[in-house]
Amino acid sequence: MTKVIMDCDPGIDDAIALTVLLAHPEAADLIGVTTVGGNVKLDYVTANAKKLLTFLGSNAELASGQATPLVKEIETAGEIHGKTGMDGYDFPENSEDYPLASDNAVTFMYDRISKCDEKVSIVATAPLTNVALLLKTFPDVKSNIEHIYIMGGSTLQGNITTAAEFNAYVDPEAMDIVFNSGVPITLSGLNLTENKAYLKMDEINNIKNLGKAGVMANAILDFYSSAELEKGMTKIPIHDACAVLSLIAPELFTKSTNYSMDVSLTNDQFRGMTYPDRRVYAEVKNNIKVLEDVDREAFVKYLFDSIASYDK
């Protein structure tokens, strides 16, 4: 079992990722959840984390974090996730009562990681602002971090721009800090998630038959998919679940390559673009494990089994 902190911005695919993570206490001991401004603003994502933790029966500690990126103003994705970030399902009214252990995610993470008697892994499914500040403010914490599993970036296409994936675009300075921290990293980027790790519409429809968590997942994914369908997509990527699964079920991923990765910090159309050094004599600045393929049938089954487990 691995000790885990999940840094997230729920967000519909974050919700699915957290649902999957909490379904597997035999593989991951979730010792903390931290929130950061991203898909929507910080107050919404923190409220959404409270709703999810209450609904899923968790008692993991929750801390809110940075509201804005390190340098630029925040850009959100409410047009995809809805005004609140998790539109589509009515969570119980008592969800807002879930306690907040801290309003400083950086010091919260440092305290929990540095005092843990074993190394802790971080699953990061949001802009990397909290994680970057942790590593820069408390560099000694690196010795007690086992691994960082990131959903972000891409070796191919972007989504918020032609060049950049959303999490990388929102805070590329933070991603650059994390990439070059020396901590082992596994990256689930758009090259994997958009092309391989998706659900079809009939699969989303069938999720509602998987019990209470399935009804919730179907409701929020219906909202999520409606925005994607308007853009012409018929396969709905479940991006953030890949970061969780790369920790708890790495056997699902059938191909990966280690690259030295750069992040563009320019203020033009390439801001947030992530790119591997593919040269024969690459300049090795860092060593990022980039996931490139997944057994989609096994991926979907794992999601479904995890969601169904809440009614067992």
N, C-alpha and C positions, 0 to 999 in steps of 0.2 A: 504494500500500500504506500502511495506517495502522498506526502503533505502538499497541499495545493492552495494557492491564492488565485482567485479569478478576478482580473481587472477588466471591466466591461462597461458598455453603454447601452443597456437594453432599451429599445431595439428588439426587433422580432427574431432575427436569427440568433442574437445573444440569448433570447429566452429559450429557444430550442437547445442551444448549447448548454445552458445551465441546467435545463431539464435532464439532458443526457448525462451530464456530469454527476448530478445528485442521485441518479438512478444506479450508480456504481460505487457504493461506499467500500466495496471490497478492493477496488482499484485505486481510489483517490479519497483522501480525507480532506474535505474542504474546510480549511481553518480560517478562511476569510474571503469576503467579496468586497471589492472596491469599485467605485464608480467614477466616471470621468465624462466631461462634456464631449459629445460626439454625434451620434445619430440624432439626438435632440439635446436640449440644454440640460445642465446638471440636475436641476430640481426634478425634472421629469424622469431622467434615467434612474435617479436614486429612488424616487417613488415607485418606479417599475420594478427595481430590484426588491424593494420591500414586498410588493405584491407577489412576486414570483416565489420568494423565500417563504412567505406565509402559505401560499397555495400549495407548494411542494413539500411542506412540513419540515423545512430545514430550521436548524438553530445556529447556522453559521453566522459569525460576526460580520457586520456590515459597516463599512466606512465610506463616506463620500469624499471625493477628491477634487481635482482641478477643474474649474469651470471653463477655462480657456486654454488654448495652446501656448507654447512657450513664447512665440514671437507674434504671430498674426492673429487677427480676429477669428473667432470660431465660425465655421460654416457647417450647417447641420443638414440632415437628410429627412426632414419631416414629410416631404412629398412621397417618400417610400414607406416610412414607418408610421405616418400619421402624426397629428399634432402632439400627442402625448408620447409618441415613440412606440406604443404597444396597443394601438387601437384594434378593436374587433372583438374583445372579450370583456365581460363585466366581472372583475375580480371581487372577492368578498370585501365588504366595507371595512372590516377590521384590519385589512392589510396595511393601512397607513400606521398602525400601532407598532409595527415591527421596530425593535430598538435600533438606534444608530450608535455604534460603539465609539465612533470618532468622526469628526468633520475634517480630518487631515489624513487622507489616505497614505501619504508618503511616510509620515511618522508611524502610522498604524502598521504598514507593511514592514518597516524597519524593525519595530518592536517585536512583531510576531515572528519574523524570519530570524532575527539575531538571537532570540531567546529559545528557538526551537532546538530540540536535542538531535534533530536530524535535518538534512538539507531539504529545502522547500522548492517546489517548482511553481512558476507563474504561468498561467494561461491568460493571454492578453488578446482580447477581441475588439479592441477600441483604439482610438488614437493613443499613442504611447506616452503621453504627457506624464502621467503618474509614475510609470516605470522609469522613464528617463530621469526624472527628478530624484527618485529613490537612488539610482545608481550614481548620480553626480553628487548628491548631498551626502550620501553615506557609502562611499566606495568600499568600505570594509565589509559591507553586507554581501558582496559578490561571493565571498568564500562559503557562504551558507545557502547560495542559490544553486540548485541542481541543474535547472534548465529553464528556458523561456520558450513557450510555445505560442507563436504569434499568428493571428489572421491579419494579413495586410500585405500590401505591395503586390508585385507581379513580375514575372520575367517576360511577359508578353504585353497584353492590352491593359488599358485603364478602364475605369467606369465613371468616375466623376468628371474626368477629362479623357481625351484620347490617350494620354500618357500615364495618368496616375490613378491608382486605386484610392478609395475614399479615406481609409484610416491613414495612409501615407500622406495624402494631400492635406488633410486637416492639420497634421503636425509632423512635417518631414524632419524638422530639427530634432524632435524627440526620437524619431525612428533612427536617425543617424547616430545619436548617442547610444541607443540600445544596440544597434548593429555592431558598433565598434567598442562595446563594453568588455569583450573577452569572455562573456558568459555564453555557454552553449545555447544555440538557437535553432529551432525548427520552424520553418516558415510555410504557412499555407496561404498562397497568393491566388490571385484571380486566374492565373494560368491553370491551376488545379480546380478551384471552386466553381468557376463559371462553365468550364468545359467537361468536368467529370462528376462533381459532387452536388448533384441536383435532384430535385423531385419533379416528377411529372404531375400534371393536374389531377389525373385519376388517383395517384398515390396520395396527394394532399387530401382529396375527398375521402379516401379510405381511412385516414388517420382518426377521424372522428369516432370510429368503431373501436378504438383502443382504450376506452375508459375515460375517466375524468381528465387526465392529462391530455388524452387524445382530443377530447372536445375543445379544450383550451387551445391546443396546438393548431387544430384545424381552423378555429375561428381567427387566430392572429395570422396564420399563413394565408387564409383566404383574402384578408385585407392586403397583405404583403404582395401576393401574387397578382391582385387586381392592378396594382401600380406597374408591375413588371409586364403584365399582359398588354397594357396600354402602349408599352414601348415595343411590342411585337415579340416578346420572349414567350416561349411555351414551356421552357424548362426553368424551374425556379431554384437558383443556387441557394444552398444552406451553408453559407460561407463559414460562419463562426463555429459550427459543429466540428469542422475539420481541425481546428486548433485543439479542441477537447479530445477528439478521437486520436489525434496524433500522440497524445499522452496515454490515454487509457486503452487504446486498441490500435497500436502502430502496425499490426499485421494487416490491416485493411489497405494500407498504402503500398502499392506495388512497384513504385519507382521514385527515386529521389536522386538529386545531384548536389554535391557541396560546391558552393560558389563563394567567391568574394563579391559582396554586394555593395553598390553605391546608391545613394539617395540624392536626387537633385534638389538643391536648396534655392534655386533661382526663383525669381518672381515673374516668370513668364509661363508659356504654355507647357513647359516641362516640369514645373514645380511638383514635387512629390513623386516623380517618376523613379522607380527602382529598377536597377539593371545589373545583371551579372557581368563579371569580367570573363568573357569566353575566349580570350586570347590564349594561344598555346603557351606563352610565357606570361601568365596572368600576374598582375601585381596583387599580392595577397594582403589585403588590408584587414580582412576578417574571414570567418569560415562559417557560412550559413548553410544549414541543411534545407534545401528547397524541395518540397514535395511536388511531384509531377504527375502522379497517376494514382487512382484508387479503384478498387473493385467496387463498382457502383452498386451491384446487386447486394453485396455484403454490407456496404455502407447504408443502404436503405433498410435492410433487415435489422441492422444494429440500432438505427434510429427508432424503428417501429418497436422492437423488443424493449428498448429502454423506456419509451413512452408507455407501453402497455404494463410495465412492471409496477407502476404506481397503484394498480388495482389488484395486485396479487396479495 
